[in-house]
Amino acid sequence: MTGLLHASVTRQAASRPEATAVVFGEERLTYGQLEKRSNQIARALLNAGCGTGDSVGFMIPKSIDAIISIIGILKAGGIYIPIDVNSPPARSARIIDACEPAVVLTTGSDIEKLQLVLAESTVERPAGGVLDSDGMPDWLSAQSFGMSDIAQLSATPLLTESSPEDVAYILFTSGSTGIPKGVPISHANVFAFVEWANGYFGVDSTDRLSGHTAFHFDLSAYDLFGSLFAGAELHLVTPEATLLPNKTAEFIRQSKLTQWFTVPSILNYMSKFRVIAQDDFPDLRRVIWCGEVLPTPTLVDWMTKLPHASFTNLYGPTEATIASSYYRMPSIPKSLTETIPIGQACPGESLLILDENLKPVENGVTGDLYIGGVGLSRGYWRDDAKTRTSFIEPEHSGGLGRIYKTGDLAYVGDDGLVYFVGRSDTQIKSRGYRIELGEIETALGTIDALVESAVVAIPSDNFDGKLICCAFVSKEDDRTDAVDVKNQLRLLVPDYMVPARWAQYNSLPKNASGKIDRVQLQKQFSEGSTDGLAAAARS
């Protein structure tokens, strides 16, 4: 089997052209149709001047057209770069500025959103085009086309010079400087994980897999390529099915899913609202989660109600491709306080618990968690400084090979399994998203009415995982309150980064060195003792 991700579509189309590849609502797409239409997309990209290794912006909501576009980009030798259609234009523009795509693919209904993004972009003269008389880069405006524009193109396969080591996609994660960090992932990185995971979980052509997460979230890579590699059906979770937990449960039933791969916040949400009946989802063989810690009571609830399904915890940052470790639950936890391990390293990967001198710590001792192996990204996109900080080259790792510092803390238990402890910096996980609190503070710093602000996170009993809290001070002569600040922030960061709790101060508490006392703020938010907490801004 070739190490190119898109080759699986051609292989399946040759042997099973009428088999269903993707389902979205009432729409179905066969492998034969996917092969044909992705070839047309690839040809359109080549006609637009894209070449091997070129970045292609991808601003399309979850849909069958989105899947066709991803495969078409890869077939043209390009790098697909998901841009969230619901993200604030200013943030999406920073992604455009960072990757300078040769073309942006979108659909007709999202052209106006793209134009708002371009208005915020500072890119002036990329290799693919120049500014036109209206000030709109013609490399984006002219080449941002819908599916109807390519229907007349040839559907014959293309021969592009792609290599497994070529970058397949770049995902942009939250950055502490306010600029999202691009993580390039190669075909080989994804192929290694998918080949192992499909073998371990036993995924085959009889499976119906969920496509739950958004394309700018790396779990989506396994949803997509795990399904295509096996010749299975990929069932994209519709927006309606994600609005309410009972709708999500009904989607699993109606789609007769055999594999549900999601984030703990969704599992928690469904459990809290009691939408799962005893022996529910009879077709479901596997429940897999990744992205943050799943509360043990939630796991107990799911495992008790679905005794016919297996439950597996995956762990791994975007920089190490989808997941680097796994732990399949052998039985229902005996206690609601039992800690669930992140387990052992996937084949070809390594999990290392090291001290500040990069020396292994003893079992039971908490240390910094590093990852090595076949999943590691080559580094951050066009950012050598950040790459050197997080990716340790072999000549500096003391014989450990090339390793990545996750920023997580962990320990090895007496059972030889790895247990996650928490973050060592200000990066958190909330509702399945990895968030740098510094990015939120950077955005707040652009709001003129504020004198100072600080963002902290506190534990949450709800499905969020972590509750984001903001303390701020506005100018004396300004009547800006928490609701105003929240509304302005929503224009700058995605909704999942908007704090849930707000407090307006006359001055923020300071520590002995004169810095904002974040520990004190966390304590005040946790105890509910913040002065001027704006109840109207909680949500």
For each residue, the residues with C-beta under 8 A, 3 or more apart:
1: 7 8 11 195
2: 7 164
3: 164 187 188 191
4: 7 74 162 164 187
5: 8 74 168 187 190 191 225 228
6: 9 10 38 71 74 75
7: 1 2 4 10 11
8: 1 5 11 12 225 228 229
9: 6 12 13 21 31 34 35 38 71 228
10: 6 7 13 14 35 157
11: 1 7 8 14 15
12: 8 9 15 16 19 21 31 35 228 231
13: 9 10 16 17 31 32 34 35 36
14: 10 11 17
15: 11 12 231
16: 12 13 19 31 205 231
17: 13 14 30 31 32 35
18: 30 31 32
19: 12 16 30 31 205 231
20: 23 28 29 30 31 233
21: 9 12 29 30 31 33 34 67 227 228 233 234
22: 28 29 34 64 67 211 233 234 236
23: 20 27 28 29 233 234 235 236 255
24: 27 62 63 64 235 236 238
25: 238
26:
27: 23 24 64
28: 20 22 23
29: 20 21 22 23 33 34 64 67 68
30: 17 18 19 20 21 33 34
31: 9 12 13 16 17 18 19 20 21 34 35 231
32: 13 17 18 35 36
33: 21 29 30 36 37
34: 9 13 21 22 29 30 31 37 38 67 68 71
35: 9 10 12 13 17 31 32 38 39 155
36: 13 32 33 39 40 155
37: 33 34 40 41 68 72 147 155
38: 6 9 34 35 41 42 68 69 71 72 75
39: 35 36 42 43 72 75 154 155 156 157 158
40: 36 37 43 44 72 150 151 153 154 155
41: 37 38 44 45 68 69 71 72 73 75 76 105 150
42: 38 39 45 46 72 73 75 76 158 160
43: 39 40 46 47 76 150 153 154 158
44: 40 41 47 48 72 145 149 150 153
45: 41 42 48 50 56 72 73 76 78 103
46: 42 43 49 50 51 76 158 160
47: 43 44 153
48: 44 45 102 103 128 143
49: 46 102 103 128
50: 45 46 54 56 76 77 78 102 103 128
51: 46 54 77 102
52: 77 78 160 161 162 166
53: 77 78 79 166 167
54: 50 51 77 78 79 101 102 103 128
55: 78 79 81 99 100 101 102 170
56: 45 50 73 76 78 79 80 81 101 102 103 104 105
57: 81 83 95 96 99 101 103 104 105 140
58: 66 69 70 73 80 81 82 83 104 105 215
59: 83 85 92 104 105 106 110 113 114 117 144
60: 63 65 66 69 85 105 106 107 110
61: 66 85 107 110 239
62: 24 66 211 214 215 236 237 238 239
63: 24 60 66 67 107 236
64: 22 24 27 29 67 68 236
65: 60 68 69 107 147
66: 58 60 61 62 63 69 70 215
67: 21 22 29 34 63 64 70 71 224 234 236
68: 29 34 37 38 41 64 65 71 72 147
69: 38 41 58 60 65 66 72 73 80 105
70: 58 66 67 73 74 80 215 224
71: 6 9 34 38 41 67 68 74 75
72: 37 38 39 40 41 42 44 45 68 69 75 76
73: 41 42 45 56 58 69 70 76 78 79 80 105
74: 4 5 6 70 71 77 78 80 162 168 187
75: 6 38 39 41 42 71 72 157 158 160
76: 41 42 43 45 46 50 56 72 73 158 160
77: 50 51 52 53 54 74 160 161 162 166
78: 45 50 52 53 54 55 56 73 74 102
79: 53 54 55 56 73 99 166 167 168 169 170 184
80: 56 58 69 70 73 74 168 169
81: 55 56 57 58 95 99 101 169 170 172
82: 58 169 171 214 215 216
83: 57 58 59 87 92 95 96 104 117 216
84: 87 92 214 216 494
85: 59 60 61 110 113
86: 494 495
87: 83 84 91 92 494
88: 91 92 490 491 492 493 494
89: 92 93 113 116 117 119 120
90: 93 94 120 491 492
91: 87 88 94 95 180 492 493 494
92: 59 83 84 87 88 89 95 96 117 120
93: 89 90 96 97 117 118 119 120 121 122
94: 90 91 97 98 179 180
95: 57 81 83 91 92 98 99 172 180 182
96: 57 83 92 93 99 100 101 104 117 118 121 123 140
97: 93 94 100 121 122 123
98: 94 95 172 179 180 182 381 382
99: 55 57 79 81 95 96 170 182 381
100: 55 96 97 123 126 127
101: 54 55 56 57 81 96 104 126 128 140
102: 48 49 50 51 54 55 56 78 126 127 128 139 143
103: 45 48 49 50 54 56 57 128 139 140 143 144
104: 56 57 58 59 83 96 101 114 140 143 144
105: 41 56 57 58 59 60 69 73 144 145
106: 59 60 110 111 113 114 144 145 146
107: 60 61 63 65 110 111 146 147
108: 111 146 148
109:
110: 59 60 61 85 106 107 113 114
111: 106 107 108 114 115 144
112: 115 116
113: 59 85 89 106 110 116 117
114: 59 104 106 110 111 117 118 140 144
115: 111 112 118 119 136 141
116: 89 112 113 119 120
117: 59 83 89 92 93 96 113 114 120 121
118: 93 96 114 115 121 136 137 140 141
119: 89 93 115 116
120: 89 90 92 93 116 117
121: 93 96 97 117 118 137
122: 93 97
123: 96 97 100 126 137
124: 131 137
125: 130 131
126: 100 101 102 123 129 137 139
127: 100 102
128: 48 49 50 54 101 102 103 139 143
129: 126 137 138 139 140 142 143
130: 125 137 138 139
131: 124 125 135 136 137 138
132: 135 136 137 138 141
133:
134:
135: 131 132
136: 115 118 131 132 140 141
137: 118 121 123 124 126 129 130 131 132 140 141
138: 129 130 131 132 141 142 143
139: 102 103 126 128 129 130 142 143
140: 57 96 101 103 104 114 118 129 136 137 143 144
141: 115 118 132 136 137 138 144
142: 129 138 139
143: 48 102 103 104 128 129 138 139 140
144: 59 103 104 105 106 111 114 140 141
145: 44 105 106 149 150
146: 106 107 108 149
147: 37 65 68 107 150 151
148: 108 151
149: 44 145 146
150: 40 41 43 44 145 147 153
151: 40 147 148
152:
153: 40 43 44 47 150
154: 39 40 43
155: 35 36 37 39 40
156: 39
157: 10 39 75
158: 39 42 43 46 75 76
159:
160: 42 46 52 75 76 77
161: 52 77
162: 4 52 74 77 166 187
163: 166 187
164: 2 3 4 186 187 188 191
165: 186 187 188
166: 52 53 77 79 162 163 186 187
167: 53 79 170 184 185 186 378
168: 5 74 79 80 185 186 187 189 190
169: 79 80 81 82 184 185 221
170: 55 79 81 99 167 182 183 184 185 381
171: 82 182 183 185 216 217 218 318
172: 81 95 98 180 181 182 183 216
173: 180 181 183 318 434 436
174: 180 181 427 433 434 435 436 439 497
175: 178 179 180 181 436 438 439
176: 426 427 436 437 438 439 442
177: 438 439 442
178: 175 438 439 442 443
179: 94 98 175
180: 91 94 95 98 172 173 174 175 439
181: 172 173 174 175 380 381 383 386
182: 95 98 99 170 171 172 380 381 382 383
183: 170 171 172 173 318 319 377 380 381
184: 79 167 169 170 377 378 379 381
185: 167 168 169 170 171 189 190 218 221 318 321 377
186: 164 165 166 167 168 189 190 377 378
187: 3 4 5 74 162 163 164 165 166 168 190 191
188: 3 164 165 191 192 374
189: 168 185 186 192 193 321 374 375 376 377
190: 5 168 185 186 187 193 194 221 225 321 322
191: 3 5 164 187 188 194 195 225
192: 188 189 195 196 321 348 374 375
193: 189 190 196 197 222 321 322 323 346 375
194: 190 191 197 198 221 222 225 226 229
195: 1 191 192 198 199 229
196: 192 193 199 200 346 347 348
197: 193 194 200 201 203 222 226 322 323 346
198: 194 195 201 202 203 226 229 230
199: 195 196 202
200: 196 197 326
201: 197 198 259 286 288 312
202: 198 199
203: 197 198 207 209 226 227 229 230 232 259
204: 207 230 231 232
205: 16 19 230 231 232
206: 232 258
207: 203 204 227 230 232 233 258 259 285
208: 232 233 235 255 256 257 258 259 283
209: 203 223 226 227 232 233 234 235 257 258 259 261
210: 223 235 237 252 255 257 259 260 261 262
211: 22 62 220 223 224 227 234 235 236 237
212: 219 223 237 242 260 261 262 266
213: 217 219 220 223 262 263 432
214: 62 82 84 217 220
215: 58 62 66 70 82 220
216: 82 83 84 171 172 220
217: 171 213 214 220 432 433
218: 171 185 221 318 321 322
219: 212 213 222 223 261 262 263 290 291 322
220: 211 213 214 215 216 217 223 224
221: 169 185 190 194 218 224 225 321 322
222: 193 194 197 219 225 226 261 322 323
223: 209 210 211 212 213 219 220 226 227 234 261
224: 67 70 211 220 221 227 228 234
225: 5 8 190 191 194 221 222 228 229
226: 194 197 198 203 209 222 223 229 230 232
227: 21 203 207 209 211 223 224 230 232 233 234
228: 5 8 9 12 21 224 225 231 232 234
229: 8 194 195 198 203 225 226
230: 198 203 204 205 207 226 227
231: 12 15 16 19 31 204 205 228
232: 203 204 205 206 207 208 209 226 227 228
233: 20 21 22 23 207 208 209 227
234: 21 22 23 67 209 211 223 224 227 228
235: 23 24 208 209 210 211 251 255 257
236: 22 23 24 62 63 64 67 211
237: 62 210 211 212 241 242 248 251
238: 24 25 62 241 242 251
239: 61 62 242 243
240: 243 247
241: 237 238 247 248 250 251
242: 212 237 238 239 247 248
243: 239 240 247
244: 247 248
245: 248 249 269 270 272 273 275
246: 249 250 273 275
247: 240 241 242 243 244 250 251
248: 237 241 242 244 245 251 252 266 269 270 275
249: 245 246 252 253 270 275 276 280 281
250: 241 246 247 253 254
251: 235 237 238 241 247 248 254 255 257
252: 210 248 249 255 257 260 281 284
253: 249 250 256 280 281
254: 250 251
255: 23 208 210 235 251 252
256: 208 253 283
257: 208 209 210 235 251 252 260 281 283 284
258: 206 207 208 209 283 284 285 286
259: 201 203 207 208 209 210 284 285 286 288
260: 210 212 252 257 281 284 286 287 288
261: 209 210 212 219 222 223 288 289 290
262: 210 212 213 219 266 267 288 289
263: 213 219 266 267 289 290 291 292 431 432
264: 267 268 289 291 292 293 294 295 298 432 463 465
265: 268 269 292 431 432 463 464 465
266: 212 248 262 263 269 270 432 463
267: 262 263 264 270 271 287 289 294 298 299 302
268: 264 265 271 272 294 295 298 462 463
269: 245 248 265 266 272 273 463
270: 245 248 249 266 267 273 275 276
271: 267 268 274 276 297 298 301 302
272: 245 268 269 298 462 463
273: 245 246 269 270
274: 271
275: 245 246 248 249 270
276: 249 270 271 280 281 301 302 305 306
277: 280 305
278: 305
279: 282 305 306 307 308
280: 249 253 276 277 305 306
281: 249 252 253 257 260 276 284 306 309
282: 279 308
283: 208 256 257 258
284: 252 257 258 259 260 281 287 306 308 309
285: 207 258 259 308 309 310
286: 201 258 259 260 309 310 311 312
287: 260 267 284 302 306 309 310 311 312
288: 201 259 260 261 262 311 312 314
289: 261 262 263 264 267 294 312 313 314
290: 219 261 263 313 314 315 316 322 323
291: 219 263 264 429 432 433 434
292: 263 264 265 429 432 465
293: 264 340 420 429 465
294: 264 267 268 289 298 299 313 340
295: 264 268 298 299
296: 299 300 333 335 336 337 338 339 340
297: 271 300 301 336
298: 264 267 268 271 272 294 295 301 302
299: 267 294 295 296 302 303 311 329 333 340
300: 296 297 303 304 332 333 336
301: 271 276 297 298 304 305
302: 267 271 276 287 298 299 305 306 311
303: 299 300 306 307 311 329 332 333
304: 300 301 307 332
305: 276 277 278 279 280 301 302
306: 276 279 280 281 284 287 302 303 309
307: 279 303 304
308: 279 282 284 285
309: 281 284 285 286 287 306
310: 285 286 287 328 329
311: 286 287 288 299 302 303 328 329
312: 201 286 287 288 289 326 327 328 329
313: 289 290 294 326 327 328 329 340 341 342 343
314: 288 289 290 322 323 325 326
315: 290 323 324 325 326 342 343 418 420
316: 290 320 321 322 323 324 325 371 375
317: 320 324 371 404 406 408 434
318: 171 173 183 185 218 321 377 434
319: 183 371 376 377 390 391 404 406
320: 316 317 323 324 349 371 373 375 376 377 404 406
321: 185 189 190 192 193 218 221 316 318 324 375 376 377
322: 190 193 197 218 219 221 222 290 314 316 375
323: 193 197 222 290 314 315 316 320 326 346
324: 315 316 317 320 321 345 346 349 351 371 373 375
325: 314 315 316 342 343 344 345 346 349 351 418
326: 200 312 313 314 315 323 343 344 346
327: 312 313 340 341 342 343 344 417
328: 310 311 312 313 343
329: 299 303 310 311 312 313 332 333 340
330:
331:
332: 300 303 304 329
333: 296 299 300 303 329 336 338 340
334: 338
335: 296 338
336: 296 297 300 333
337: 296
338: 296 333 334 335
339: 296 419
340: 293 294 296 299 313 327 329 333
341: 313 327 413 415 417 418 419 420
342: 313 315 325 327 351 410 417 418 419 420
343: 313 315 325 326 327 328 417 418
344: 325 326 327 351 416 417 418
345: 324 325 349 350 351 373
346: 193 196 197 323 324 325 326 349 373 375
347: 196
348: 192 196 373 374 375
349: 320 324 325 345 346 371 372 373 374 375
350: 345 371 372 373 401 403
351: 324 325 342 344 345 369 370 371 410 418
352: 360 369 370 371 372 400 403
353: 360 361 365 366 367 368 369 370 410 411 412 418
354: 357 358 359 360 361 367 368 370
355: 358 359 360 361 367 368
356: 368
357: 354
358: 354 355 370 392 397 398 400
359: 354 355 398
360: 352 353 354 355 367
361: 353 354 355 365 366 367 411
362: 365
363: 411 412 413 414 416
364: 411 412 413 414
365: 353 361 362 411
366: 353 361 409 410 411 421
367: 353 354 355 360 361 409 410 411
368: 353 354 355 356 405 406 407 408 409 424
369: 351 352 353 406 408 409 410 418 420
370: 351 352 353 354 358 392 400 403 404 405 406
371: 316 317 319 320 324 349 350 351 352 375 376 403 404 406
372: 349 350 352 376 400 401 402 403 404
373: 320 324 345 346 348 349 350 376
374: 188 189 192 348 349
375: 189 192 193 316 320 321 322 324 346 348 349 371
376: 189 319 320 321 371 372 373 391 402 403 404
377: 183 184 185 186 189 318 319 320 321 380 391 404
378: 167 184 186
379: 184 383 384 386 387 390 391
380: 181 182 183 377 383 386 387 390
381: 98 99 170 181 182 183 184
382: 98 182
383: 181 182 379 380 386 387
384: 379 387 388
385: 388 389
386: 181 379 380 383 389 390
387: 379 380 383 384 390 391
388: 384 385 391
389: 385 386 405
390: 319 379 380 386 387 404 405 407
391: 319 376 377 379 387 388 402 403 404 405
392: 358 370 396 397 400 402 403 404 405
393: 396 397 402
394: 397 399 400 401 402
395:
396: 392 393
397: 358 392 393 394 400 401 402 403
398: 358 359
399: 394
400: 352 358 370 372 392 394 397 403
401: 350 372 394 397
402: 372 376 391 392 393 394 397
403: 350 352 370 371 372 376 391 392 397 400
404: 317 319 320 370 371 372 376 377 390 391 392
405: 368 370 389 390 391 392
406: 317 319 320 368 369 370 371
407: 368 390 423 424 425 427
408: 317 368 369 420 421 422 423 424
409: 366 367 368 369 420 421 422 423 424
410: 342 351 353 366 367 369 418 419 420 421
411: 353 361 363 364 365 366 367 418 419 421
412: 353 363 364 416 417 418 419
413: 341 363 364 416 417 418 419
414: 363 364
415: 341
416: 344 363 412 413
417: 327 341 342 343 344 412 413
418: 315 325 341 342 343 344 351 353 369 410 411 412 413
419: 339 341 342 410 411 412 413
420: 293 315 341 342 369 408 409 410
421: 366 408 409 410 411
422: 408 409
423: 407 408 409 426 427 428 429
424: 368 407 408 409
425: 407
426: 176 423 436 437 438
427: 174 176 407 423 434 435 436 437
428: 423 434 435 437 457 465 466 468
429: 291 292 293 423 432 433 434 435 465 466
430: 433 435 457 464 465 466 467 468 496
431: 263 265 463 464 465 496
432: 213 217 263 264 265 266 291 292 429 465
433: 174 217 291 429 430 496 497
434: 173 174 291 317 318 427 428 429
435: 174 427 428 429 430 439 440 468 496 497
436: 173 174 175 176 426 427 439 440
437: 176 426 427 428 440 441 455 456 457 468
438: 175 176 177 178 426 441 442
439: 174 175 176 177 178 180 435 436 442 443 493 497
440: 435 436 437 443 444 455 468 470 489 493 497 499
441: 437 438 444 445 453 454 455
442: 176 177 178 438 439 445 446
443: 178 439 440 446 447 489 492 493 497
444: 440 441 447 450 453 455 470 472 485 489
445: 441 442 450 453
446: 442 443 492
447: 443 444 450 485 488 489
448:
449: 474 475 478 480 484 485
450: 444 445 447 453 472 473 474 475 480 485
451: 472 473 474 475
452: 472 473 508 516
453: 441 444 445 450 470 471 472 473 508
454: 441 470 471 472 508 516 518 521
455: 437 440 441 444 468 469 470 471 499
456: 437 468 469 471 518 521 522 525
457: 428 430 437 466 467 468 469 522
458: 466 467 469 522 525 526
459: 466 467 526
460: 463 464 465 466 467
461:
462: 268 272 467
463: 264 265 266 268 269 272 431 460
464: 265 430 431 460 467 500
465: 264 265 292 293 428 429 430 431 432 460
466: 428 429 430 457 458 459 460
467: 430 457 458 459 460 462 464 500 501 525
468: 428 430 435 437 440 455 456 457 497 498 499 500 501
469: 455 456 457 458 499 500 501 502 503 521 522 525
470: 440 444 453 454 455 482 485 499 501 502 503
471: 453 454 455 456 502 503 504 505 508 521 525 530
472: 444 450 451 452 453 454 482 485 502 503 504 505 508
473: 450 451 452 453 504 505 506 507 508
474: 449 450 451 478 480 481 485 504
475: 449 450 451 478 480
476:
477:
478: 449 474 475
479:
480: 449 450 474 475 484 485
481: 474 484 485 504 534 537
482: 470 472 485 486 502 503 504 534 536 537
483: 486 487 534 536 537
484: 449 480 481 487 488
485: 444 447 449 450 470 472 474 480 481 482 488 489 502 537
486: 482 483 489 490 498 499 502 537
487: 483 484 490 491
488: 447 484 485 491 492
489: 440 443 444 447 485 486 492 493 498 499
490: 88 486 487 493 495 498
491: 88 90 487 488
492: 88 90 91 443 446 488 489
493: 88 91 439 440 443 489 490 497 498
494: 84 86 87 88 91 497 498
495: 86 490 498
496: 430 431 433 435
497: 174 433 435 439 440 443 468 493 494
498: 468 486 489 490 493 494 495
499: 440 455 468 469 470 486 489 502
500: 464 467 468 469 538 539
501: 467 468 469 470 525 530 533 537 538
502: 469 470 471 472 482 485 486 499 533 534 537 538
503: 469 470 471 472 482 524 525 530 531 532 533 534
504: 471 472 473 474 481 482 531 532 534
505: 471 472 473 508 509 530 531 532
506: 473
507: 473
508: 452 453 454 471 472 473 505 516 517 521
509: 505 516 517 520 521 524
510: 514 515 516 517
511: 514 515 516 517 519 520
512:
513:
514: 510 511
515: 510 511
516: 452 454 508 509 510 511 521
517: 508 509 510 511 520 521
518: 454 456 521 522
519: 511 522 523
520: 509 511 517 523 524
521: 454 456 469 471 508 509 516 517 518 524 525 530
522: 456 457 458 469 518 519 525 526
523: 519 520 526 527 529
524: 503 509 520 521 527 529 530
525: 456 458 467 469 471 501 503 521 522 528 530
526: 458 459 522 523
527: 523 524
528: 525 533
529: 523 524
530: 471 501 503 505 521 524 525 533
531: 503 504 505
532: 503 504 505
533: 501 502 503 528 530
534: 481 482 483 502 503 504 537 538
535: 538
536: 482 483
537: 481 482 483 485 486 501 502 534
538: 500 501 502 534 535
539: 500
